[in-house]
């Protein structure tokens, strides 16, 4: 009899926990849908591969200030994260083809390390670049345009620490934040910072480096 009572108690407790989880998920879903509507973006649910696992995510996706923005959030155990991906506008990606593949990603990785180390955004930053084809020269050191350096460094300072990190490629910037953000509207000031940096890079993309 005692075993039966314990079984009933455990079963009821499990039902209560499941209901609480479902209610919480439903509430979070409504908040994400509301944020998507406010910014005229689409909301959806899907599955993403993170590490070696596939996890369910909420997703907000659409164009915001001329760039494609994709925000995903997951509550999965061990993969409780929120990701923000901002794809560059076509004009910037076309301009980056003037430089060796991976140039902006290389700049980004170096500046992230500099920002993490607390170095000033006003310090000159040099990038090792391959020599012009057919010149027979060795690799050359090119100084990054100070306007781009300062803007990106400020962005990387904002996006470093506090459970955040940023990855830069020649196609997009990706911010990974530990924890599920219940209200994605809180992320849009950060998206604005990313877009401001992208605009500065695009405006000076013909002169990434000082002459």
N, C-alpha and C positions, 0 to 999 in steps of 0.2 A: 504493500500500500504506500509506504513512504517513498519507494522508488518511483511509483506512478505519479505521486504528487510532485516530486522533483522534476520529473520529465515534463509535466504540464507547466510548471513554473518556467523551466528553461525554454519551452516552446513559446509561451506567451511573451517572455522577454525578447526572444528572437523576432517575433512578429512586431513588437514595439520598436525595436532597433531598425528593422527594415522600413517601417512606416516613416520613422524620423528621417532616415537617409533619403527616401523617395520624396518626402516633403521638402527637404533642403535642396535636393537636386532640381525639383520643379520650381522652387523660388529663384534659384540661381539662373535657371533657364529663362525665366520671365525677365530678369534684370538684364541679361545679355541681349535678349530680343529687343528690349526697350532701347538699349544703347545703340544697337544696330539701326533701328528706325530713326533715332535722333540724328545720326550721321549719314543717313541715306545709304546704308550698306546692307549687305545680306547676312542673315544668320543661318547657321546650319549645325548639324551634329555629324560627326564622322569618326574615323579611326586613323590614327597616325602611328608610325613606327618610331619609337623613342628608345634608343639603345637596342636591346634585343627583344623588346616587347612591343606589342600593339596595344594602344590605349585609346579609350573613348575620349573625345574632346568636343568642347563647344568651339564654334568658329565664327568670327566676324570678318567679312571680306568685302572689299570694294575700293573705289578710288577716292582719295582724300587729298586735296591740294595737289592734284595732277599725278600722284603716285599710287600704285596699287599697294594697299595695306592689308595684311592678313594677321589677325590676332587669334591665337588658339589657347585654350585653357584646359587642363586636365587635373582631376582629383585622384587619379589612380595611385595606389599605394606604391611609394618609391619613385613615382613619376609625377609628383604634385608640382606642376610647373605652369607658367604662362609664357608664351612665345609671341614676339612681335616681329613680323617680317615686313620690310619696306623695300619694294622693288624700285630701281632707278627709272626715271623717265627715259624714253627712247633717245632723246637728244644726248643725254649723258652717256648712255651705253654706246652710241655711235662714236662719240668723241673719244671714249676710252680705247677704241680700236686703233687709235693713232699710236698707242703705247704698247710695249710688250705685254703679253697676256699675264694677268695676275698682278699688274702694277698697283692698282688701288688696294687690293687685298694685302699686298706687302707693306704698303704705307700704313694701312690700318693696324696691322699686327704690331708694327714698330711703335706707333703712337700710343696704342693701348698699353704696351709695356712702359712707355715713358710716363703716361698719365698715372698708372698704378704705382710707379716709383715716386710720384709726387714732383716730377720735374716741371719747371715752368713752361707754359705754352708759348713763351716768347723766345725760348732757346731755339736756335737754328736746328733743323732736322734734315739729315742727309740720307739719301737712298742710293744703294748700290745698284747701278743699271748696266745692262749689257751695252757694249760699244756699238756705234752705228755699223751696219753691215758693210763689209768690204773695206773697212778702214784698217783692220789688223790691230786695232788698239785693245788694251786691256779694259776691264770693267771700269766704269767711271762713277764718281760720286756726284750726285745732283742734289742741290738744295731744294727742298719742298717750298712751294709758294707760301709765304708767311700768312696770307689770309686763310688759305686752306688749313695750314698747320694749326693756327689758333682756334679756328672753328671746330675742327675735328677733335683737338685735344680737350676743349671744353665739353664737347659731347661725351667723349670717352670717360672724363672725370665723373660726369653725371651717371653714366651707365656702368661704372665699375664699383664693386663693393655692394654692401647691403643685399647680398643674394642675387646680384645682377652681373651679367657679363655680355659683351657685345662682340659679334663676329662681322667682319667686313669682307665682301667679295667684290668682283667686278660687275655683279648684277644686282646685289641687294645688301642691306644691312639687317642683321638678325640679333634681337635682344632676347636673352633667356633670363627669366626671373623665377627664383625659387618660390613656390607657393601658388595656389590658385587664387587669382584676383576675382573676388565676387562681383565687383562692379567695374567692368572694363572702361567705363567712362573716365575713370581715374587715370587711365593710361594715355589718354590723348594729349595731355601736356608733354609727355615724353615723346610721343609720335611727332608732335610739332617741333621739338628740338632736333629730332632726326631729320625731318624734312627741311628745316632751316640749314642744317649742315649740308645736306644733299644739294640744295639750291646754290650754296656758296661754291661747292665743288663744280657744279654744272656751269656756273657763270664764269669760272676760271679754268675750265677743263682744257682750253687751248694752251694754257700756261701753267700746267701742274708744277713745273719747276722754274726756278729763277733762271734768267738767261745767263 
